[in-house]
Amino acid sequence: SDGLSFIIYSIRGKAGMIVSDYEGTDLDVVIPNYVGNVPVIGISNDAFYNSSIKSISLSKNTIFLDDSVFYGCSKLTTVDFNGCKITDIPNRAFYGCSSLVNITLPDTVCKLGNEAFEGCPLFKINLENITSFGSECLYGACLDYVYLDKNVEFVGNYAFRNIYTYTEHKTLPDNWGDNIAGTSEMFSKVTTDAHISGDYIYSIKDNYARLHKYLGSEEK
């Protein structure tokens, strides 16, 4: 259908169709919610590998994405999750999507896989509900900072390479990667025991507050 190939699939006790391949010419792809009466519940690995698509709208019934689904889609600029309830962005899902600068994840997403957005120059992505960050998942992003509250359970190696990183954890958990913000030199960018309040990220030591970042927009 419109260049999309589907196969029957079952996952997590739910059966439906998944997109297995795309050979169409349309650069703005809309994945249908149903094929006939059968819900479209996901996208297979490499389904859009190195595609020239510019935008993608997922089925509202999507419950999973497989690895490398949009790997190398260098012209992709817009991703519409269409209210779907996926819980993770898998390994290398958007690897090398070098035109992707803005993405809004569903609130249900709590995990970013390894290299999930590596090579994406993201200026904006909502990370408030993410509790697990895979290795190099945001390597190449252009984020101003990353703030990790105490609900974050795991961060892999180089997850936030070259990005200033603030965390509520007084010490980094043993199971986290060794260099979450980059090389040993970049690692000094990690500020532990940080807090966020209104427009400020700060830490407290010896009864003094140290301001790390102002998040507001006031000029005075």
Secondary structure, DSSP 8 states (H G I E B T S, - for coil): -TTEEEEEEEETTEEEEEEEEE----SEEE--SEETTEEEEEE-TTTTTT---SEEE--TT--EE-TTTTTT-TT--EEE-TT----EE-TTTTTT-TT--EE---TT--EE-TTTTTT---SEE--TT--EE-TTTTTT---S-EEE-TT--EE-TTTTTTS-EEES-SS--TTS-S-TTSSTTGGGGEE-SEEEETTEEEEEETTEEEEEEE------
